Amino acid sequence: MAEVFSRKNPYLGPVKAVILDWTGTAVDFGSFGKIQPFIEGMQQHWVEITAEDVRKYMGLAPWDQLAAIVNDEGVLSRWLDVYGEAPSEYDLDRIFRSIEALMPQSAAMHSDPVPGLLETVSELRNRDIRIGSTSSFTFQAMEALSGAAREKGYAPDSSVCSTDVPGGRPYPWMCHRNAENLEVYPMSAIVKVGDTIPDMEEGLNAGMWTVGVTKTGNYLGMSREEVSAADEVELRNRIDLIGKRFMDAGARFVVEGVWDCPAVIEQINLLLAAGEKP
């Protein structure tokens, strides 16, 4: 008989599942997989954008991210220089089709697991913790990414992307779908790990513990090689500022990478045992 939880009493058991974001958290150190499709997709429509323009709104569903980018003050000014009027929904739709076509190949090219991922997943599964995942990618890009990552040893127990549900981040629907797929509840028994503020908002809205990733993720935006070559003091200052940004956004914990998650889960287990909620 399945374990039954009643809301009449607080959940005091251990963490049952961890839901990992994909790029910048589980794979793609530095979160580069979405950058070039947006830059090239906009170039096809005569507007130049930068990697920072894309990173500023990372974590949102691709169409929402595009709308935020195009309506950002700096990009909008460049758009007006080209077209002379604000972008319409039709404009966004045709640009999005260009970006969407470029995403699968880029996603697959940036599918290397981050250091410690495979070991962390193995350790969590040994603790009887299930592994879910969410991604702001579209279904086609997610298929390409998950297939490439599977060949490199990473295959979560559940994978949900933004086009699988009515709305992507910050809505909680991807997390709820994971909980259903994994047959895990209450939501306070689940931990969401991600490298963007929308990841934290998604987890909080779903009633989960939230963990922000600083070193391997979007806001630092550096490859492993760039991190290794960086000035240690400057790198530490940047990582600390990113961590503060996550905490200000409501994250309960901050880690440099997924390799730190088992220790954080131990802390969460203690909080749960004491009757604390996310």
C-alpha positions in Angstrom: 0.0 0.0 0.0 1.4 3.4 -0.9 2.4 5.8 1.9 -0.4 8.3 2.6 0.3 11.8 3.9 -2.3 13.9 5.6 -2.2 17.7 5.7 -3.6 17.6 9.3 0.0 17.2 10.5 3.3 18.6 9.1 5.4 16.4 6.9 8.3 15.2 9.1 9.9 12.7 6.7 13.0 13.0 4.5 13.4 14.5 1.0 11.9 12.2 -1.5 12.8 13.9 -4.8 15.1 16.4 -6.3 14.1 18.3 -9.5 17.1 19.6 -11.4 17.1 22.3 -14.0 19.0 21.3 -17.1 21.4 23.9 -18.6 23.7 25.5 -16.1 22.7 23.1 -13.4 22.9 19.5 -14.6 24.6 20.0 -18.0 26.1 22.8 -20.0 28.6 24.4 -17.6 28.0 28.2 -17.9 24.6 27.8 -19.6 25.5 28.4 -23.3 22.9 26.3 -25.1 20.3 28.9 -25.6 22.6 31.9 -26.4 23.4 31.4 -30.0 19.9 30.5 -31.2 18.6 33.8 -29.9 21.4 35.8 -31.3 21.2 34.1 -34.7 17.4 34.1 -34.7 17.4 37.9 -34.1 20.1 38.4 -36.7 17.9 36.7 -39.3 15.5 39.6 -38.7 18.1 42.3 -38.8 18.4 43.1 -35.1 21.7 42.5 -33.2 21.6 41.3 -29.6 24.3 40.2 -27.2 24.7 37.2 -25.0 24.0 39.4 -22.0 20.7 40.4 -23.5 19.8 36.7 -23.7 21.1 35.8 -20.2 19.1 38.6 -18.6 15.9 36.7 -19.1 17.2 33.2 -18.9 14.9 30.6 -17.2 11.7 31.8 -18.8 9.9 29.8 -21.5 11.5 30.7 -24.9 8.6 32.7 -26.3 8.3 34.6 -23.0 12.1 35.1 -23.0 12.0 36.5 -26.5 9.2 38.9 -25.7 11.2 40.1 -22.6 14.3 40.5 -24.7 12.7 42.4 -27.5 10.9 44.8 -25.2 14.0 45.4 -23.1 14.9 49.1 -23.4 18.3 48.6 -25.1 17.1 45.9 -27.6 13.8 47.8 -28.3 15.9 50.9 -29.3 17.8 48.7 -31.8 14.6 47.3 -33.1 13.1 50.7 -33.6 16.2 51.8 -35.5 15.5 48.9 -38.0 11.7 48.9 -38.2 10.6 52.2 -36.9 7.7 50.8 -34.8 7.4 48.5 -31.8 7.3 44.7 -32.4 3.9 43.1 -32.9 2.9 39.6 -31.8 3.2 38.6 -35.5 6.8 39.8 -35.4 7.5 37.8 -32.3 6.0 34.7 -33.7 8.1 34.8 -36.9 11.3 35.4 -34.9 10.4 32.7 -32.5 10.1 30.2 -35.3 13.6 31.1 -36.4 14.9 30.6 -32.9 13.0 27.4 -32.3 14.5 25.8 -35.4 18.0 26.5 -34.2 17.5 25.3 -30.6 17.7 21.4 -31.0 21.2 21.4 -32.5 22.5 24.0 -30.0 21.0 22.1 -27.0 22.6 18.8 -28.1 26.0 20.5 -28.6 25.8 21.7 -24.9 24.9 18.5 -23.2 28.0 17.6 -21.2 27.2 16.9 -17.6 28.6 19.4 -15.1 31.4 18.0 -12.8 29.9 15.8 -10.1 26.5 15.4 -11.6 26.6 11.7 -12.3 28.1 10.9 -8.9 25.5 13.1 -7.2 22.6 11.5 -9.0 24.0 8.0 -8.0 24.3 9.1 -4.4 20.8 10.5 -4.3 19.3 7.4 -5.9 21.2 5.3 -3.3 19.2 7.3 -0.7 16.0 6.4 -2.5 15.6 10.0 -3.8 14.0 10.3 -7.2 15.4 12.6 -9.9 13.1 14.9 -11.8 14.0 17.8 -14.2 12.5 20.9 -15.7 13.7 23.0 -18.6 12.6 26.2 -20.4 13.5 24.5 -23.7 10.8 23.5 -26.2 9.8 19.9 -26.7 12.0 19.5 -29.8 15.1 21.0 -28.1 14.5 19.0 -25.0 14.3 15.8 -27.0 17.7 16.6 -28.6 19.3 17.6 -25.2 18.0 14.7 -23.2 19.0 12.2 -25.9 22.5 13.6 -26.1 22.8 13.7 -22.3 21.6 10.1 -22.0 24.5 9.0 -24.1 26.8 10.7 -21.6 25.3 9.0 -18.6 22.6 11.3 -17.4 18.9 10.3 -17.6 16.5 11.7 -14.9 13.5 9.7 -13.8 11.2 12.4 -15.1 11.7 15.3 -17.6 9.3 18.1 -18.2 9.8 21.1 -20.5 8.0 24.4 -20.9 5.8 23.2 -23.8 4.6 20.2 -21.9 2.5 22.4 -19.6 0.1 25.4 -19.8 2.8 27.8 -18.8 6.6 27.8 -18.1 8.4 29.5 -15.2 7.6 31.1 -12.9 4.4 29.0 -13.0 4.7 25.8 -10.9 3.2 23.4 -13.5 6.5 21.7 -14.6 7.2 20.9 -10.9 3.7 19.6 -10.3 4.0 17.4 -13.4 7.3 16.0 -12.2 5.7 15.3 -8.8 2.9 13.4 -10.6 5.4 11.5 -12.8 7.5 10.6 -9.8 4.5 9.8 -7.6 6.0 11.9 -4.8 4.1 14.2 -2.4 3.8 16.4 -0.4 5.6 19.2 -2.3 7.6 19.9 0.8 9.3 16.6 0.3 10.8 17.9 -3.0 13.8 20.1 -3.6 14.1 22.3 -6.7 17.6 23.1 -7.9 18.3 25.7 -10.6 20.6 28.5 -11.8 18.1 31.3 -12.5 15.7 33.5 -10.5 12.7 32.0 -12.5 13.9 28.6 -11.2 13.6 29.8 -7.7 10.2 31.3 -8.4 9.0 28.1 -10.0 10.0 26.1 -6.9 8.6 28.5 -4.4 5.3 28.7 -6.3 5.2 24.9 -6.2 5.7 24.8 -2.4 9.2 23.2 -2.7 12.6 23.8 -1.1 14.7 25.9 -3.5 18.5 25.8 -4.1 20.3 28.3 -6.3 23.4 27.3 -8.3 26.1 30.0 -8.7 29.3 28.7 -10.2 28.1 26.5 -13.1 25.1 28.6 -14.1 23.7 31.4 -16.2 24.6 34.5 -14.0 28.3 33.7 -13.9 28.1 32.6 -17.5 31.6 31.2 -17.7 33.0 28.0 -19.1 35.0 25.6 -17.0 38.1 26.8 -18.7 37.3 30.5 -18.0 36.5 29.7 -14.4 39.9 27.9 -14.0 41.8 30.8 -15.5 39.9 33.6 -13.6 41.3 35.7 -10.7 40.3 33.9 -7.5 39.3 37.0 -5.6 37.3 38.5 -8.5 35.6 35.1 -9.1 34.7 34.7 -5.4 33.2 38.2 -5.3 31.1 37.5 -8.4 29.9 34.1 -7.0 29.0 35.7 -3.6 27.0 38.4 -5.4 25.1 35.8 -7.4 24.4 33.9 -4.1 23.0 37.1 -2.5 20.8 37.6 -5.6 19.4 34.1 -5.1 18.8 34.6 -1.4 17.1 37.9 -2.0 14.8 36.1 -4.5 13.7 33.6 -1.8 16.1 30.7 -2.3 16.5 28.7 0.9 20.0 27.5 0.0 22.8 28.5 -2.4 25.4 26.1 -3.8 28.3 26.5 -6.2 27.3 23.3 -8.1 25.1 20.2 -8.1 27.9 18.4 -6.3 27.0 20.3 -3.1 23.4 19.1 -3.2 23.7 15.9 -1.0 25.0 18.0 1.9 22.1 20.5 1.5 19.6 17.7 1.5 20.9 16.6 4.8 20.2 20.0 6.2 16.7 20.0 4.7 16.0 16.6 6.3 16.8 18.1 9.7 14.5 21.1 9.0 11.7 18.7 7.9 12.2 16.5 11.0 11.7 19.7 13.1 8.5 20.5 11.4 9.7 23.3 9.2 8.2 24.0 5.8 9.9 25.4 2.6 
